[in-house]
Amino acid sequence: MSSILTNTSSMVALQTLQSVNMDLNKTQDEISTGKSVASAKDNAAIWAISKVMEADVQGFKGISDSLSLGQSTVAVASQAASSVTDLLTQIKGKIVSAQQDNVDRSKIQTDISTLVSQIKTVVGSAQFNGLNLVDGSHTSADVLASLDRQSNGTVTTSSITINAQDLSTGAYAAKNVFGTSTGVSANGDTAGFQLDNGTGTGTIDIDDSGANFAAGDKVNVTLGGKTASYTVSAADVASTTPSDLVAVGLKNAIDKLGISGLTVDYDSGTPGTLAFTNAGTNDLTVSAQFKNAGSGGLSALSSIDVSTASGAQAALGNIETLIQTSIDAGAEFGSAQSRINTQNTFVGKLSDALTSGIGSLVDANMEEASARLQALQVQQQLGIQSLSIANKAPQNILSLFRG
């Protein structure tokens, strides 16, 4: 039945053309934006996920910046530790030269003092963006390293902790700790002597008469390349005979080294005195060193004095401890650098993976969009033609009424 009031064919053709036009507009939007999900109306769930991931990517870019800052800070500290090690090695060379009797020890001491001043300069200037990891002003520093999103949406951060290394030379105060020890230096805080194999003897005398020990003070003794240490405790300070307690603690530490042929005797009748006897087959060099509580890691440099034969002998063993301190600092910073570099590389790859994941969710398939565009353009043309034909149908009814 034909009707001039209701053109069903025209209505169907119009609906079809509108649908084609909507699809064509959507395809054109994909091509112009490059995204199949450009806004929440395209796909609310996918859009929400992509926005969360985009926020995480921006967060990881900030973390990468933090890691780069940490890399630079640790690199400066590592270079400082390396420079200090080189300077300490030069000081060791001076100390070795001072072992001879036919040298001008006062001039050698002047050279050593100059090198110590250079170490102070290196340590003081080893800062990056205001953070110095070698001057004793910090115990550690945290570098933002990761952004962790839990399944419930909670976001937390994690950091890499860098242990600062104290290479400062300050806070040393002479206390004449080694009193009448064999080979004691002028300031009384270092001592050194040689224990010949088979018959060598010597003494270390812990003297607290003018020392005024403080909790945290440390006494180190180096024998044959091994070091024994004793740290003064609050109980030692509070006792009536702190020198006895320090001497006994030091003896126990030396005994634990297990040096063949070495005997260390303590006689309570001679308070604070340790008697060394070398019955072994190797000569032993003994160096004793005192370090104040809270003083810098290299504060013992202030006690090095090679102007006398005994001072030169004491300095020889003590410089090894100081060199090892700077080497340990360099190794610690090297380990931190490696960890930060690894994390920075991982964060970069993770950011790339997240960006790729976002793309797979929202990016348009341009090849598919191109093919769909051409098909829809053809459908649009056919829809227009179909609608035109449908709109002419009522005019054909006029022919029925012509005579």
Secondary structure, DSSP 8 states (H G I E B T S, - for coil): ---SS--HHHHHHHHHHHHHHHHHHHHHHHHHHSBS--STTT-HHHHHHHHHHHHHHHHHHHHHHHHHHHHHHHHHHHHHHHHHHHHHHHHHHHHHHTTSSSS-HHHHHHHHHHHHHHHHHHHHH-EETTEESSSSS-SEEEEEEEEEE-TTS-EEEEEEEEE-------------TTTT-TTB-TTSSEEEEEE-TTTEEEEEE---TTT---TT-EEEEEETTEEEEEE--HHHHHSS-HHHHHHHHHHHHHHTT--TTEEEEE-TTSTTEEEEEE-SSS-EEEEEEEE-TT--TTGGGGG---SSHHHHHHHHHHHHHHHHHHHHHHHHHHHHHHHHHHHHHHHHHHHHHHHHHHHHHHB--HHHHHHHHHHHHHHHHHHHHHHHHHHHHHHHHGGGG--
